[in-house]
Amino acid sequence: MMTRTLPIAGRAAPTTSAPIDPSLDLEDEIARLKKERNAVILAHYYQDSDIQDVADFIGDSLQLAQAAATTKADVICFAGVHFMAETAKILNPDRIVVIPDLEAGCSLASGAPAEKVAAWKARYPGSVLVSYINCTAAVKALSDYIVTSSNAEKIVSHIPADKTVLFAPDKNLGGYLNKKLGRNMVLWPGTCIVHDTFSERKIAGLKVRHPDALVLAHPECEDVVLRMADYVGSTTGILNFATKSDKREFIVATEPGILHQMTKAAPDKTFIPAPPEANCACNECPHMKKNSLEKVYLSLRDLEPRLEMDSALMTAAKVPIDRMLELSK
């Protein structure tokens, strides 16, 4: 059985599975395996559209954690990145959790090693550690609160103003919260490799060509991009805002996987992905894109790669996750 505690960014997962029969209809086979194994596929909005289309539930990090907490499935196939699958396993220690590619990591999670976060926290005795859900289980275990972009404002507001608050690992989200809430949280110096790459200059150029378009931005973006935005919110917030808005054009500053659901929800509207500064596909998450429909099928067929975690670590990490879920009701 293949297991890993922490993915290594940029390295492909080992291939040990028997080859796929090219005559198979993967969508039909996935549906069959889900039924046979009493399995559910949870997929993040940033997954490729073909994975989203076979998923039982599509959402952002908070919605996926909530879905994982309530599922009755025996097997959870988590089409996302490693820290998301860890959260599902923490909430379901006795269920099988598979992830299509164990090496689907996260720049925020890998940029905040638990031992360094622990040393940072020790420099502020009596402080409250708030960790964005984009972190490893080991960092969650050190944390007092876990937040997502959907609930961070509500949860941080819950913490008394006289408390010293440490916020890890995304400094852009932390800075946005500091400005919006008038807080002075101490920020870990981490950023998302996708949301940190959107170009102020190119977005301004798009606004010239599309003067009626609204700019919708995720709070992981740099402040200079957030200041250009007509709406700042989580992935689900961006989707809901665009669906309900009377406007017809939107420039979307988050990972473009969300455009699949936006187009399905509002096919009469135009959604323009915000470009990165470089001439590359840097606005796509390379970790999310490690997953594929073939790997989803293999994970359900073979029940591998299977996520296994230390029970004591899961118990410790579950405390702030449960706190998050309770405060998000």
C-alpha positions in Angstrom: 0.0 0.0 0.0 1.3 3.4 -0.9 1.3 6.0 1.9 2.9 9.4 2.5 2.6 11.9 5.2 3.7 14.9 3.2 3.8 15.3 -0.6 6.9 16.4 -2.4 6.0 19.2 -4.8 6.9 18.8 -8.4 7.5 15.0 -8.3 5.1 12.6 -10.0 3.4 9.9 -7.9 4.9 6.5 -8.4 3.1 4.3 -11.0 2.5 0.8 -9.7 -1.1 0.1 -10.8 -2.0 -2.3 -13.5 -2.6 -0.4 -16.8 -6.1 0.8 -17.8 -7.9 -1.1 -20.5 -8.2 1.6 -23.3 -11.6 0.4 -24.2 -13.1 1.3 -20.9 -15.5 4.2 -20.5 -14.0 5.8 -17.4 -17.1 7.7 -16.4 -19.1 4.5 -16.4 -16.4 2.6 -14.6 -16.1 5.3 -11.9 -19.9 5.2 -11.4 -19.8 1.4 -11.1 -17.0 1.5 -8.6 -18.6 4.1 -6.5 -21.7 1.9 -6.2 -19.8 -1.3 -5.5 -17.5 0.3 -2.9 -20.1 2.7 -1.4 -17.6 5.4 -2.3 -18.0 9.2 -2.7 -15.9 11.5 -4.7 -15.2 14.9 -3.2 -13.7 17.4 -5.6 -12.4 20.9 -5.3 -13.5 23.7 -7.7 -9.9 23.8 -9.0 -10.0 20.3 -10.4 -10.2 19.7 -14.1 -13.8 19.8 -15.5 -14.0 16.1 -16.2 -13.2 15.3 -12.6 -15.8 17.8 -11.4 -18.4 16.2 -13.7 -18.0 12.7 -12.0 -17.8 14.1 -8.4 -20.6 13.6 -5.9 -19.8 16.9 -4.2 -17.9 19.9 -5.5 -16.9 22.8 -3.2 -14.3 24.9 -1.6 -12.2 23.9 1.4 -14.9 24.6 4.0 -17.7 22.9 2.0 -15.5 19.9 1.4 -14.6 19.6 5.1 -18.3 19.9 6.0 -19.1 17.2 3.4 -16.4 14.9 4.7 -17.8 15.4 8.3 -21.2 14.2 7.3 -20.6 11.5 4.6 -21.9 8.0 5.1 -19.6 6.5 2.5 -17.2 3.7 3.3 -14.6 5.1 0.9 -13.8 8.8 0.3 -11.9 9.6 -2.9 -10.6 13.1 -2.4 -9.9 14.9 -5.7 -8.0 17.9 -4.4 -4.7 18.3 -2.7 -3.0 16.5 0.2 -4.0 18.7 3.1 -7.7 18.4 2.0 -7.5 14.6 2.0 -5.8 14.8 5.5 -8.7 16.8 6.8 -11.1 14.1 5.4 -9.1 11.4 7.1 -9.0 13.3 10.4 -12.8 13.6 10.3 -13.2 9.9 9.3 -10.4 7.9 10.9 -12.1 4.6 10.4 -13.0 5.1 6.7 -10.7 4.6 3.7 -9.5 7.8 2.2 -7.8 7.7 -1.2 -6.3 10.6 -3.1 -5.7 10.2 -6.9 -2.2 11.5 -6.6 -0.4 11.6 -3.3 2.0 14.2 -4.6 -0.7 16.8 -5.1 0.6 19.2 -2.6 0.3 22.9 -1.7 2.8 25.7 -1.7 1.3 27.2 1.4 1.4 23.9 3.3 4.9 23.0 2.2 6.1 26.5 3.1 5.1 26.2 6.7 6.9 23.2 8.3 5.4 22.2 11.6 8.7 22.5 13.5 9.3 26.0 12.2 5.7 27.0 13.0 6.1 25.6 16.5 9.3 27.6 17.1 7.5 30.8 15.8 4.6 30.2 18.1 7.0 29.7 21.1 8.3 33.3 20.5 4.9 34.6 21.4 3.8 33.1 24.8 0.1 33.2 25.4 -0.7 33.9 21.7 -3.5 32.4 19.7 -2.5 30.5 16.5 -5.0 30.8 13.7 -4.1 28.5 10.8 -5.5 28.7 7.3 -6.8 25.2 6.3 -4.0 25.1 3.6 -1.5 23.6 6.1 -0.4 20.2 7.1 -2.1 18.1 9.8 0.9 18.7 12.0 0.4 22.5 11.9 -3.3 22.0 12.5 -2.4 20.1 15.7 -0.4 23.1 16.9 -3.3 25.5 16.1 -6.1 27.0 18.3 -8.3 27.7 15.3 -8.5 26.6 11.7 -10.1 28.9 9.1 -10.9 28.9 5.4 -11.4 31.9 3.2 -15.2 31.4 3.7 -15.2 31.7 7.5 -11.9 33.4 8.4 -13.5 36.8 9.0 -16.1 35.4 11.3 -13.7 33.2 13.3 -11.0 35.9 13.7 -13.7 38.3 14.9 -14.6 35.7 17.6 -11.1 36.1 19.2 -10.8 38.8 21.9 -9.2 41.9 20.6 -6.6 41.9 23.4 -5.2 38.6 22.3 -2.0 38.3 20.3 -3.0 36.4 17.2 -0.6 34.6 14.9 -1.9 33.8 11.4 -0.3 31.2 9.2 0.6 30.4 6.5 -0.9 32.9 4.0 0.2 36.5 4.5 -2.1 37.9 1.8 -5.3 36.5 3.5 -3.9 37.5 6.9 -3.2 41.0 5.6 -6.7 41.3 4.1 -8.2 40.3 7.4 -6.0 42.7 9.4 -7.1 45.6 7.1 -10.8 44.6 7.1 -11.1 43.8 10.8 -8.6 46.4 12.2 -6.5 43.6 13.7 -2.8 43.4 14.0 -2.2 39.7 13.6 1.4 38.6 13.2 1.7 37.0 9.8 3.6 34.0 8.6 5.5 35.0 5.4 3.8 32.5 3.0 1.8 32.9 -0.2 0.0 30.7 -2.7 2.0 30.3 -5.9 -1.1 30.7 -8.0 -2.8 33.7 -6.3 0.5 35.5 -5.9 1.1 35.6 -9.6 -1.9 37.6 -10.9 -0.8 40.7 -12.8 -2.1 44.1 -11.8 -0.9 45.5 -15.2 -2.7 42.8 -17.2 -5.9 43.0 -15.2 -5.9 46.8 -15.8 -5.5 46.1 -19.5 -8.4 43.7 -19.4 -10.5 46.4 -17.7 -9.7 48.8 -20.6 -11.0 46.2 -23.1 -13.9 45.1 -20.9 -15.0 48.4 -19.1 -18.2 46.9 -17.8 -16.5 43.8 -16.3 -16.3 43.4 -12.5 -13.1 42.1 -11.0 -13.7 39.2 -8.6 -10.7 38.2 -6.4 -9.8 35.6 -3.9 -8.2 37.0 -0.7 -5.1 34.9 -1.3 -4.2 37.5 -4.0 -1.8 40.3 -3.4 -3.1 43.5 -1.9 -2.5 45.4 -5.1 -4.9 43.0 -6.9 -7.4 43.1 -4.0 -7.6 46.9 -4.3 -8.7 46.5 -7.9 -11.5 44.1 -7.0 -15.2 44.8 -7.0 -15.7 41.8 -4.9 -13.3 39.8 -2.6 -14.3 36.4 -1.4 -13.8 32.7 -1.2 -14.2 30.5 -4.3 -17.8 29.8 -3.4 -18.4 33.4 -2.7 -17.0 34.4 -6.1 -19.3 31.8 -7.8 -22.4 33.0 -5.9 -21.6 36.7 -6.4 -21.2 36.2 -10.2 -24.4 34.1 -10.4 -26.5 36.6 -8.6 -25.0 39.8 -10.2 -26.9 41.8 -12.9 -23.5 42.3 -14.6 -22.6 40.2 -17.6 -18.8 40.1 -17.6 -16.4 39.2 -14.9 -12.6 39.1 -14.6 -11.9 36.2 -12.2 -8.7 36.3 -10.1 -8.5 32.8 -8.7 -7.6 29.4 -10.1 -9.5 29.0 -13.4 -10.9 25.6 -12.5 -13.8 27.5 -11.0 -14.9 28.8 -14.4 -16.4 25.4 -15.2 -19.0 25.8 -12.5 -19.4 29.5 -13.1 -20.2 28.8 -16.8 -22.6 26.0 -15.9 -24.4 28.2 -13.4 -24.6 31.3 -15.7 -24.1 30.2 -19.3 -25.2 33.6 -20.6 -22.4 35.4 -18.8 -18.7 35.9 -19.8 -16.0 34.9 -17.4 -12.4 36.0 -18.1 -9.5 34.3 -16.2 -7.2 36.9 -14.7 -3.7 36.5 -16.3 -0.4 36.0 -14.5 2.5 38.4 -15.0 4.6 35.9 -16.9 3.6 34.4 -20.2 2.7 31.0 -18.7 -0.1 28.9 -17.3 0.9 30.1 -13.8 -2.7 30.9 -12.9 -3.4 27.1 -12.9 -2.4 25.2 -9.8 0.2 22.6 -10.8 -0.7 20.5 -7.7 -4.4 20.4 -8.4 -3.7 19.4 -12.0 -1.7 16.4 -10.9 -5.0 14.6 -10.5 -6.7 13.2 -13.6 -9.8 11.2 -14.5 -7.5 8.1 -15.0 -6.0 8.5 -11.5 -9.5 8.9 -10.0 -10.5 5.6 -11.6 -7.4 3.8 -10.5 -7.8 5.1 -6.9 -11.3 3.6 -6.7 -10.3 0.4 -8.5 -7.2 -0.3 -6.4 -8.1 1.7 -3.2 -4.7 3.3 -3.5 -2.9 5.6 -2.9 -4.5 5.3 0.5 -3.9 8.0 3.1 -2.8 6.7 6.5 -2.1 9.0 9.5 -0.9 8.7 13.0 -3.8 8.4 15.4 -2.4 10.8 18.0 -1.8 13.4 15.3 -5.4 13.0 14.0 -6.8 13.4 17.5 -4.8 16.6 18.1 -5.6 18.1 14.7 -9.3 17.3 15.0 -9.8 19.7 17.9 -9.3 23.0 16.0 -11.1 21.5 12.9 -14.1 20.7 15.0 -14.0 24.2 16.5 -14.0 25.6 12.9 -17.0 23.5 11.9 -18.9 24.5 15.0 -18.2 28.2 14.5 -19.1 28.0 10.8 -22.7 26.9 11.5 
